[in-house]
């Protein structure tokens, strides 16, 4: 039956086109109805022959000069050929004959936007919305949403979507879109109220449950978010995005075992992604299961081999297990992609220290400092390494630079004092120690780690005792 219907339609349009050509050529022809011209325009439009489609519209208007339908069709083609002013003029005429055709307002909106007259497009749609009901009103509201989006009036995008859902709570397109715009605008409280009202009316709408959960998550109400995601999953057990977000919520609550279960469900339901394996790896890492963490990080690197951070995370799991050589190999992978990341250089420096390659360690710590000159941790690593290498002059020099770059962090006053003691410059070392004690006495233990034997120096003991007497450590 379908083949027969297709064949009949094809023959019918062939005959219609023949009559149309006869009309154009001034030959004898059957009468062509107004709707038939609409079909002829469709035929040429479908074939992307806009010139012939425009000709057909003009011929039709010669036969039916007061047809708003054919005017609108011609205006549509004029818009496609970027004749925006002509299209708008024709639509103004069409509106005089029939202002109840929704396409009229959609095409006028397109013309105004093309002419960069956004306010006119907004005013037109806002006035037109009250003239229509049902699906037509919703279509105009979606059109207005797109206009607001294009011109970055994002709060009004949310308002339009909210209105659509108040008119039609089960509208899937609006439900999907408002989830994004809730997050973007931060209007989580409104979203919660809206979706609670939708759920009251339609308790088995899994998208509404998901959006409610996402809004709770936006407010960091993770327990409530998890409860709502579980309702969404109970309704639609293959709702992979609900499992994904629920995994994130469990992770935020540091419920790593539950997070892993949710994220592994995502891998069952959807195409594997590096971010999911990375998140599972992070959970195992926080649980102290470095082998499982590494396995998942490696799976992530297979899916995204150009993400240097993933190679670094693999290396860190080896470092926790004191497997320095494998850690170095994966840090090398990370640094082949991006050599100028301070964390990569710091980690490599630590590995070099453990492998007794002090000169290499100094080089990597130096790279870290160059990449993050205001980072105190980078400077501490470099200075401690120089002290351990007995390069005390260099260590003292770097302490002074570190103070300047980190705006006099007290830790470097203590480090400077320690290097001066090691260099035998006791008088200046004592002055720096007293200065450090005045600023941050809690850092004394860092000083003691560098020179444990310093308590044999009665001048140092005296400074500590005097400080303790005046102020408590």
PyMOL commands that set and color helices and strands:
alter all, ss='L'
color gray80, all
select helices_A, chain A and resi 2-24+34-46+50-63+68-80+84-97+102-114+118-129+134-150+154-167+172-185+188-201+206-218+222-235+240-252+256-269+274-286+290-303+308-320+324-337+342-354+358-371+376-388+392-405+410-422+426-450+452-456+458-470
alter helices_A, ss='H'
color red, helices_A
deselect
rebuild
show_as cartoon
